Amino acid sequence: QLQLVESGGGLVQAGGSLRLSCAASGRTFSSYVMGWFRQAPGKEREFVAAISRSGLSTDYVDSVKGRFTISRDNAKNTVYLQMNSLQPEDTAVYYCSADPLGLSRAMGEYDYWGQGTQVTVSS
């Protein structure tokens, strides 16, 4: 089992920034591709970003490109999501996830999930 715990969510004004963290424990963190997903009220959970095991490759949904940055520190077993220029439409619960296979946007490939952290962006 891989346990994932997110932190760093909160309330921020439009144009502001937040940095989410996800701490992993239980298995070899560096063996997993890591992803961030989000779920807004009344909407399906959607892919936000993913990062390869080494951290050299990343992928982003178009709506966050240029504003969000995913990174990881394998020595600290932690993945981050730096979110800049936040907009009200970014309001959602953000989930950290781990994929034992390759870089993917498909939720079904992610085996482990955190409990989520709320991000609220006011206009």
ABEGO torsion letter per residue (X at the ends): XBBBBBBGBEBBBBGBBBBBBBBBBGBBAAABBBBBBBBBBGBBBBBABBBBAAGABBBBBAAABGABBBBBBAAAGBBBBBBBGBBAAABBBBBBBBBABBBBABAAABABBBAEBBBBBBX
